[in-house]
Amino acid sequence: MEQLNKNLLPAKWARFRVYLACALGSMFALVSLSCGNLDKPVSSPYYAEVVSPPAKKEFRWSNGRLPKTFDPAMAAAPPESDVARAIYECLTTTDPKTLEAVPAVAEKWSTPDNGLTWNFQIRKDAVWSNGKPVKADDFVRAWNRLAQLEDKAAHPELLKNFARSKAAKPETKPSPTPWNSDEPPPPIQKPSPTPAVAATEPAKKKPENLDIVAQGDNVLIVHLLAADPDLPKLVANPIFSPVYGDGSEFTAAQPENAIISNGAFRLSMVTGDSLVLDRSDTYRASSSVTIDTVRFVPA
């Protein structure tokens, strides 16, 4: 009997291995079938599930509060700087992946003296929202306005390395007649008593303009005090945005959506609890802007 059981063990073990192999094969087949039926991710232009897509692609942005001003010279931090970047375009912008300066209004730039002088080439297809071309002089006017504002502007420390324009030399007056000449000396005049004048504070010196020059319509030349190889990165800050006028449009009683800008978006509607930006049809790269509307929602 014991010998019979010993003979049956190999047969039972063989059948067990067959059953185990079949079970494992079936399990792997089910897993493979399930994996094959998984749907591949499908790209979507929306940031969340949308039941009925809107007529326009609208991006709603809640950034705490609405901006207090649309003046890029006052754009110290969000939300003012966010709006300034949307409605204005600087000479350069910052690549979000590499953080390097990439062309914007300036299509290229160069420095002939290792960073002390910079030449920016303005694009000929850069235009304002009223259709007029963006010129190098628009940057000269905007940056000098920034210098005149001094501490009232956002980040005045960013202008410290900019050279100032040379002040005009004072006019030279003719020297008095020498005493050894043949002409008679001028009569001696007694000084008149000086009236008492109340002590007044000395007049504050007017800030000097920056040493920046518009060479024609499409070349901007910038002079620095010390060489800076990263100037193209610096001028991507929204405070260096160009302005169309002299800045009076930011304090005028006219509606804010009348402000002329040169960015990818333009001011469309401004109310006490909402701000709407629409894609600008005059923007040089309008075809690459895939969002139609940006709505700032205060929270």
C-alpha positions as a Markdown table, in Angstrom:
| # | Residue | x | y | z |
|---|---|---|---|---|
| 1 | Met | 0.0 | 0.0 | 0.0 |
| 2 | Glu | 2.8 | 2.3 | 0.9 |
| 3 | Gln | 4.5 | 1.5 | -2.5 |
| 4 | Leu | 1.2 | 2.4 | -4.3 |
| 5 | Asn | 1.0 | 5.8 | -2.7 |
| 6 | Lys | 4.6 | 6.5 | -3.6 |
| 7 | Asn | 3.8 | 5.7 | -7.3 |
| 8 | Leu | 0.7 | 8.1 | -7.3 |
| 9 | Leu | 2.6 | 11.1 | -5.9 |
| 10 | Pro | 4.4 | 12.0 | -9.2 |
| 11 | Ala | 1.1 | 11.8 | -11.1 |
| 12 | Lys | -0.7 | 14.1 | -8.7 |
| 13 | Trp | 2.1 | 16.6 | -8.8 |
| 14 | Ala | 2.1 | 16.6 | -12.6 |
| 15 | Arg | -1.7 | 17.3 | -12.7 |
| 16 | Phe | -1.3 | 20.1 | -10.1 |
| 17 | Arg | 1.4 | 21.8 | -12.2 |
| 18 | Val | -0.9 | 21.6 | -15.3 |
| 19 | Tyr | -3.8 | 23.2 | -13.3 |
| 20 | Leu | -1.5 | 25.9 | -12.0 |
| 21 | Ala | -0.2 | 26.7 | -15.4 |
| 22 | Cys | -3.7 | 27.0 | -16.8 |
| 23 | Ala | -4.8 | 29.2 | -14.0 |
| 24 | Leu | -1.8 | 31.5 | -14.4 |
| 25 | Gly | -2.3 | 31.6 | -18.1 |
| 26 | Ser | -5.9 | 32.7 | -17.7 |
| 27 | Met | -5.0 | 35.3 | -15.2 |
| 28 | Phe | -2.3 | 36.9 | -17.5 |
| 29 | Ala | -4.7 | 36.8 | -20.4 |
| 30 | Leu | -7.3 | 38.8 | -18.4 |
| 31 | Val | -4.8 | 41.3 | -17.3 |
| 32 | Ser | -3.5 | 41.8 | -20.8 |
| 33 | Leu | -7.1 | 42.2 | -22.1 |
| 34 | Ser | -7.9 | 44.8 | -19.4 |
| 35 | Cys | -4.7 | 46.8 | -20.2 |
| 36 | Gly | -5.5 | 46.7 | -23.9 |
| 37 | Asn | -8.9 | 48.2 | -23.3 |
| 38 | Leu | -7.6 | 51.2 | -21.3 |
| 39 | Asp | -8.3 | 54.5 | -23.1 |
| 40 | Lys | -5.3 | 56.6 | -24.0 |
| 41 | Pro | -5.4 | 60.2 | -22.7 |
| 42 | Val | -6.9 | 62.7 | -25.1 |
| 43 | Ser | -5.7 | 66.2 | -25.2 |
| 44 | Ser | -8.2 | 69.0 | -24.6 |
| 45 | Pro | -8.1 | 72.8 | -25.0 |
| 46 | Tyr | -9.9 | 73.1 | -21.6 |
| 47 | Tyr | -8.4 | 73.0 | -18.1 |
| 48 | Ala | -11.4 | 71.0 | -16.7 |
| 49 | Glu | -14.3 | 68.9 | -17.9 |
| 50 | Val | -16.7 | 71.0 | -19.9 |
| 51 | Val | -20.3 | 70.0 | -20.5 |
| 52 | Ser | -21.1 | 72.7 | -23.1 |
| 53 | Pro | -18.1 | 74.6 | -24.4 |
| 54 | Pro | -18.6 | 78.4 | -24.5 |
| 55 | Ala | -18.7 | 80.3 | -27.7 |
| 56 | Lys | -15.4 | 81.9 | -26.9 |
| 57 | Lys | -12.4 | 80.4 | -25.1 |
| 58 | Glu | -12.5 | 82.3 | -21.8 |
| 59 | Phe | -9.9 | 82.0 | -19.0 |
| 60 | Arg | -11.1 | 83.1 | -15.6 |
| 61 | Trp | -8.3 | 84.3 | -13.3 |
| 62 | Ser | -8.9 | 84.8 | -9.6 |
| 63 | Asn | -5.8 | 86.6 | -8.2 |
| 64 | Gly | -7.1 | 88.1 | -4.9 |
| 65 | Arg | -8.2 | 91.6 | -6.1 |
| 66 | Leu | -8.6 | 93.8 | -9.1 |
| 67 | Pro | -5.6 | 95.9 | -10.2 |
| 68 | Lys | -5.5 | 99.5 | -8.8 |
| 69 | Thr | -3.9 | 100.9 | -11.9 |
| 70 | Phe | -3.1 | 99.9 | -15.5 |
| 71 | Asp | 0.1 | 102.0 | -15.6 |
| 72 | Pro | 3.0 | 99.7 | -16.2 |
| 73 | Ala | 5.3 | 102.1 | -14.4 |
| 74 | Met | 3.4 | 101.3 | -11.2 |
| 75 | Ala | 3.2 | 97.5 | -11.7 |
| 76 | Ala | 5.2 | 96.5 | -8.6 |
| 77 | Ala | 3.5 | 93.1 | -8.1 |
| 78 | Pro | 0.4 | 91.1 | -9.0 |
| 79 | Pro | -2.3 | 91.7 | -10.0 |
| 80 | Glu | -1.0 | 95.0 | -11.5 |
| 81 | Ser | 2.0 | 93.2 | -13.1 |
| 82 | Asp | -0.2 | 90.4 | -14.4 |
| 83 | Val | -2.4 | 92.8 | -16.3 |
| 84 | Ala | 0.6 | 94.9 | -17.5 |
| 85 | Arg | 2.2 | 91.7 | -19.0 |
| 86 | Ala | -1.1 | 90.9 | -20.8 |
| 87 | Ile | -1.8 | 94.2 | -22.4 |
| 88 | Tyr | 1.7 | 95.5 | -22.9 |
| 89 | Glu | 4.8 | 93.9 | -24.5 |
| 90 | Cys | 8.4 | 94.8 | -23.6 |
| 91 | Leu | 11.5 | 94.6 | -25.7 |
| 92 | Thr | 12.0 | 91.1 | -24.4 |
| 93 | Thr | 10.1 | 88.5 | -22.5 |
| 94 | Thr | 11.2 | 85.6 | -20.3 |
| 95 | Asp | 11.1 | 82.0 | -21.5 |
| 96 | Pro | 9.1 | 80.1 | -18.8 |
| 97 | Lys | 11.3 | 77.0 | -19.2 |
| 98 | Thr | 14.8 | 78.3 | -19.4 |
| 99 | Leu | 14.2 | 81.8 | -17.8 |
| 100 | Glu | 16.3 | 83.3 | -20.5 |
| 101 | Ala | 15.4 | 86.5 | -22.4 |
| 102 | Val | 13.7 | 85.8 | -25.7 |
| 103 | Pro | 12.6 | 88.3 | -28.4 |
| 104 | Ala | 9.4 | 90.3 | -28.0 |
| 105 | Val | 9.1 | 93.8 | -29.5 |
| 106 | Ala | 12.8 | 93.6 | -30.1 |
| 107 | Glu | 13.5 | 90.9 | -32.6 |
| 108 | Lys | 17.3 | 90.9 | -31.8 |
| 109 | Trp | 19.9 | 92.8 | -29.8 |
| 110 | Ser | 23.7 | 93.2 | -29.6 |
| 111 | Thr | 26.3 | 94.8 | -27.5 |
| 112 | Pro | 29.5 | 96.1 | -29.2 |
| 113 | Asp | 31.4 | 96.6 | -25.9 |
| 114 | Asn | 30.7 | 93.5 | -23.8 |
| 115 | Gly | 27.5 | 94.8 | -22.1 |
| 116 | Leu | 28.1 | 98.5 | -21.6 |
| 117 | Thr | 26.1 | 99.6 | -24.6 |
| 118 | Trp | 23.1 | 97.7 | -26.0 |
| 119 | Asn | 21.4 | 98.0 | -29.4 |
| 120 | Phe | 17.9 | 96.7 | -29.7 |
| 121 | Gln | 16.3 | 96.2 | -33.1 |
| 122 | Ile | 12.5 | 97.0 | -33.0 |
| 123 | Arg | 10.2 | 94.8 | -35.1 |
| 124 | Lys | 8.6 | 96.5 | -38.0 |
| 125 | Asp | 5.4 | 94.5 | -37.5 |
| 126 | Ala | 4.9 | 95.6 | -33.8 |
| 127 | Val | 1.9 | 98.0 | -33.6 |
| 128 | Trp | -0.3 | 99.6 | -31.0 |
| 129 | Ser | -3.9 | 98.7 | -30.5 |
| 130 | Asn | -4.9 | 101.7 | -32.7 |
| 131 | Gly | -2.9 | 100.3 | -35.6 |
| 132 | Lys | 0.1 | 102.7 | -35.4 |
| 133 | Pro | 3.6 | 101.3 | -35.4 |
| 134 | Val | 5.6 | 100.9 | -32.1 |
| 135 | Lys | 8.7 | 103.0 | -32.5 |
| 136 | Ala | 12.0 | 103.2 | -30.5 |
| 137 | Asp | 11.0 | 106.7 | -29.3 |
| 138 | Asp | 8.0 | 105.1 | -27.5 |
| 139 | Phe | 10.5 | 103.3 | -25.2 |
| 140 | Val | 12.6 | 106.5 | -24.8 |
| 141 | Arg | 9.6 | 108.4 | -23.7 |
| 142 | Ala | 8.3 | 105.6 | -21.4 |
| 143 | Trp | 11.7 | 105.0 | -19.7 |
| 144 | Asn | 12.4 | 108.7 | -19.2 |
| 145 | Arg | 9.0 | 109.0 | -17.6 |
| 146 | Leu | 9.9 | 106.1 | -15.3 |
| 147 | Ala | 13.1 | 108.0 | -14.3 |
| 148 | Gln | 11.1 | 111.2 | -13.7 |
| 149 | Leu | 8.7 | 109.4 | -11.3 |
| 150 | Glu | 11.7 | 108.3 | -9.1 |
| 151 | Asp | 10.4 | 106.7 | -5.9 |
| 152 | Lys | 6.8 | 107.0 | -7.0 |
| 153 | Ala | 7.4 | 104.3 | -9.6 |
| 154 | Ala | 7.6 | 100.6 | -9.0 |
| 155 | His | 11.2 | 99.3 | -8.5 |
| 156 | Pro | 13.2 | 102.5 | -9.1 |
| 157 | Glu | 16.3 | 100.6 | -8.1 |
| 158 | Leu | 16.2 | 98.8 | -11.5 |
| 159 | Leu | 17.3 | 102.1 | -13.1 |
| 160 | Lys | 20.5 | 102.6 | -11.0 |
| 161 | Asn | 22.8 | 101.2 | -13.7 |
| 162 | Phe | 21.4 | 103.3 | -16.5 |
| 163 | Ala | 23.6 | 106.1 | -17.5 |
| 164 | Arg | 22.1 | 109.6 | -17.4 |
| 165 | Ser | 22.1 | 112.0 | -20.4 |
| 166 | Lys | 24.9 | 114.6 | -20.3 |
| 167 | Ala | 23.7 | 118.0 | -18.9 |
| 168 | Ala | 24.1 | 121.0 | -21.2 |
| 169 | Lys | 27.3 | 123.0 | -20.6 |
| 170 | Pro | 26.6 | 126.5 | -19.0 |
| 171 | Glu | 27.0 | 129.5 | -21.2 |
| 172 | Thr | 30.3 | 131.3 | -20.8 |
| 173 | Lys | 30.1 | 135.0 | -20.1 |
| 174 | Pro | 32.8 | 137.4 | -21.6 |
| 175 | Ser | 35.6 | 138.2 | -19.2 |
| 176 | Pro | 35.7 | 141.8 | -17.8 |
| 177 | Thr | 37.9 | 144.4 | -19.4 |
| 178 | Pro | 41.5 | 144.0 | -18.2 |
| 179 | Trp | 42.9 | 147.0 | -16.2 |
| 180 | Asn | 45.9 | 147.3 | -18.4 |
| 181 | Ser | 43.9 | 148.0 | -21.6 |
| 182 | Asp | 43.5 | 151.4 | -23.2 |
| 183 | Glu | 39.8 | 151.5 | -22.3 |
| 184 | Pro | 38.8 | 153.3 | -19.1 |
| 185 | Pro | 37.9 | 151.0 | -16.2 |
| 186 | Pro | 34.3 | 150.7 | -15.4 |
| 187 | Pro | 32.9 | 152.9 | -12.6 |
| 188 | Ile | 32.9 | 151.5 | -9.2 |
| 189 | Gln | 29.4 | 150.8 | -8.0 |
| 190 | Lys | 28.4 | 150.4 | -4.4 |
| 191 | Pro | 26.4 | 147.3 | -3.8 |
| 192 | Ser | 22.8 | 148.0 | -2.9 |
| 193 | Pro | 21.6 | 146.6 | 0.4 |
| 194 | Thr | 20.2 | 143.2 | 0.1 |
| 195 | Pro | 16.6 | 142.9 | 1.4 |
| 196 | Ala | 16.0 | 140.3 | 4.0 |
| 197 | Val | 14.7 | 137.1 | 2.5 |
| 198 | Ala | 12.9 | 134.4 | 4.4 |
| 199 | Ala | 14.7 | 131.1 | 4.6 |
| 200 | Thr | 13.4 | 128.7 | 2.0 |
| 201 | Glu | 14.1 | 125.1 | 1.3 |
| 202 | Pro | 16.5 | 124.6 | -1.6 |
| 203 | Ala | 14.8 | 123.7 | -4.9 |
| 204 | Lys | 14.8 | 119.9 | -5.5 |
| 205 | Lys | 17.0 | 119.0 | -8.5 |
| 206 | Lys | 15.0 | 117.7 | -11.4 |
| 207 | Pro | 15.8 | 114.0 | -12.2 |
| 208 | Glu | 18.0 | 113.6 | -15.3 |
| 209 | Asn | 16.8 | 111.6 | -18.3 |
| 210 | Leu | 18.4 | 108.3 | -19.1 |
| 211 | Asp | 21.1 | 108.1 | -21.7 |
| 212 | Ile | 19.0 | 106.2 | -24.2 |
| 213 | Val | 18.7 | 107.2 | -27.9 |
| 214 | Ala | 16.2 | 106.3 | -30.7 |
| 215 | Gln | 18.2 | 105.9 | -33.8 |
| 216 | Gly | 15.5 | 106.1 | -36.4 |
| 217 | Asp | 12.2 | 104.3 | -35.8 |
| 218 | Asn | 13.5 | 100.8 | -35.2 |
| 219 | Val | 16.8 | 101.0 | -33.2 |
| 220 | Leu | 17.0 | 101.7 | -29.5 |
| 221 | Ile | 20.5 | 102.4 | -28.0 |
| 222 | Val | 20.9 | 102.0 | -24.2 |
| 223 | His | 24.0 | 103.2 | -22.3 |
| 224 | Leu | 24.9 | 101.7 | -18.9 |
| 225 | Leu | 27.2 | 102.8 | -16.1 |
| 226 | Ala | 28.7 | 99.3 | -15.7 |
| 227 | Ala | 28.6 | 96.4 | -18.2 |
| 228 | Asp | 25.6 | 94.1 | -17.6 |
| 229 | Pro | 25.4 | 90.9 | -19.7 |
| 230 | Asp | 21.8 | 90.3 | -18.4 |
| 231 | Leu | 20.2 | 93.6 | -19.5 |
| 232 | Pro | 17.9 | 91.8 | -22.0 |
| 233 | Lys | 16.5 | 89.8 | -19.0 |
| 234 | Leu | 16.1 | 93.0 | -16.9 |
| 235 | Val | 14.1 | 94.9 | -19.5 |
| 236 | Ala | 11.5 | 92.0 | -19.6 |
| 237 | Asn | 10.1 | 93.5 | -16.4 |
| 238 | Pro | 6.7 | 95.1 | -17.1 |
| 239 | Ile | 7.9 | 98.5 | -15.8 |
| 240 | Phe | 9.9 | 98.8 | -19.0 |
| 241 | Ser | 6.8 | 98.5 | -21.1 |
| 242 | Pro | 6.4 | 101.3 | -23.7 |
| 243 | Val | 3.5 | 103.8 | -23.4 |
| 244 | Tyr | 1.7 | 105.4 | -26.3 |
| 245 | Gly | 1.3 | 108.9 | -24.9 |
| 246 | Asp | 2.9 | 110.8 | -22.0 |
| 247 | Gly | 1.1 | 108.8 | -19.3 |
| 248 | Ser | -1.8 | 111.2 | -18.9 |
| 249 | Glu | -4.2 | 108.5 | -20.1 |
| 250 | Phe | -3.7 | 106.7 | -16.8 |
| 251 | Thr | -5.1 | 109.6 | -14.8 |
| 252 | Ala | -7.6 | 110.9 | -17.2 |
| 253 | Ala | -11.4 | 110.7 | -16.7 |
| 254 | Gln | -11.8 | 108.7 | -19.9 |
| 255 | Pro | -12.8 | 105.0 | -19.6 |
| 256 | Glu | -9.9 | 102.6 | -18.9 |
| 257 | Asn | -10.7 | 100.5 | -22.0 |
| 258 | Ala | -9.7 | 103.5 | -24.1 |
| 259 | Ile | -6.0 | 103.0 | -23.1 |
| 260 | Ile | -3.8 | 102.2 | -26.1 |
| 261 | Ser | -1.5 | 99.2 | -25.6 |
| 262 | Asn | 0.6 | 96.8 | -27.7 |
| 263 | Gly | 0.3 | 93.4 | -26.0 |
| 264 | Ala | -1.5 | 90.2 | -26.8 |
| 265 | Phe | -4.7 | 91.4 | -25.0 |
| 266 | Arg | -6.4 | 94.8 | -24.7 |
| 267 | Leu | -8.7 | 96.2 | -22.0 |
| 268 | Ser | -12.3 | 95.4 | -23.0 |
| 269 | Met | -14.4 | 96.1 | -19.9 |
| 270 | Val | -13.7 | 97.5 | -16.5 |
| 271 | Thr | -16.3 | 97.5 | -13.7 |
| 272 | Gly | -16.2 | 97.6 | -9.9 |
| 273 | Asp | -16.1 | 93.8 | -9.6 |
| 274 | Ser | -14.8 | 92.5 | -12.9 |
| 275 | Leu | -12.0 | 93.1 | -15.5 |
| 276 | Val | -12.2 | 91.6 | -19.0 |
| 277 | Leu | -9.3 | 91.4 | -21.5 |
| 278 | Asp | -10.0 | 90.5 | -25.1 |
| 279 | Arg | -7.5 | 89.1 | -27.6 |
| 280 | Ser | -6.0 | 92.0 | -29.5 |
| 281 | Asp | -6.4 | 91.7 | -33.3 |
| 282 | Thr | -3.6 | 94.1 | -33.9 |
| 283 | Tyr | -1.0 | 92.1 | -31.9 |
| 284 | Arg | 1.9 | 91.1 | -34.1 |
| 285 | Ala | 1.5 | 87.4 | -33.1 |
| 286 | Ser | -2.3 | 87.4 | -32.7 |
| 287 | Ser | -2.7 | 84.0 | -34.6 |
| 288 | Ser | -0.7 | 82.3 | -31.8 |
| 289 | Val | -2.9 | 83.5 | -29.0 |
| 290 | Thr | -5.5 | 80.7 | -28.4 |
| 291 | Ile | -7.5 | 82.3 | -25.6 |
| 292 | Asp | -10.2 | 84.8 | -26.7 |
| 293 | Thr | -10.9 | 86.4 | -23.3 |
| 294 | Val | -9.3 | 86.7 | -19.8 |
| 295 | Arg | -11.7 | 87.6 | -17.0 |
| 296 | Phe | -10.2 | 88.7 | -13.7 |
| 297 | Val | -12.5 | 87.6 | -10.9 |
| 298 | Pro | -11.7 | 89.2 | -7.4 |
| 299 | Ala | -11.9 | 86.8 | -4.4 |
